[in-house]
């Protein structure tokens, strides 16, 4: 229980710090400058969505899904003149694209030790799942928003990149990819960039406190701690008994779908803590199916992951609505969960 609460506290600290870092960087003009440069490189509008999907998936794999929604979303919004397909690409690929590596999602970090797999063994098992998930998301967005495809905006004046926040951000990202506890480099970067931006009059302390969204942070910590406690009671054991123990196709699909439902009822981090003990009994296949449910399945509703909530606080909210988010999630997420889980079953049947 104490270990679970400590892990949740570190997650919350990371989320608070990354929001402050992103807000201070935006106030300094970093995202406007980078977005203008990306727009200048994108001349083929027919490939714009593909680049957005691949970029979102790549950033998610290397830097985690929270970095994608907080840092990449404003860049793509500027570069694409606020197109809906780009807005949804960042959040949907942040969730679906996070299945590849143990470090791509905090849910993966919670489950990874129980799988008994090596780092590369985990990646090898999830590689086809990741490819199918990324391809599926591209097809969904292309079919739904293909009519939005247009030429990138004409940039008449490219603003200079503020070097200090850019340098700090690079160091933070390198530290994250190097395996440092996420909250430590994020907090250090937030303090440095926020102090620098405030000293120059670009940010106001009050606005940075609002960006930190401390009430949400407290809610996540309290709620996650409560669910972690429930997981160790008879109620948690009863919920865990709903998960199949087998590793056949149907059993894995049921695990993934139940995990999807749980993630969208109580958020995917608490859902992972709740279902992890029972999923462990199904072996590594069951644990990987659990991750498909809480990661790919998090696109079903806005409460499915903290990344979704962070995304709603970015410039993406200017071109998206909660109604549209949920309509898209309802029609596309369950089929993608089933397809990616079937891919997992087929692939692991061959390699294990």
Helices and strands as residue ranges (DSSP letters): H 2-27, H 30-41, G 45-47, H 48-63, H 65-67, I 68-72, H 73-79, H 84-96, G 97-99, H 106-115, H 119-145, G 146-148, H 163-177, H 182-199, H 205-212, H 214-230, H 234-240, H 249-266, H 268-280, H 283-295, G 296-299, H 306-311, G 315-318, H 322-351
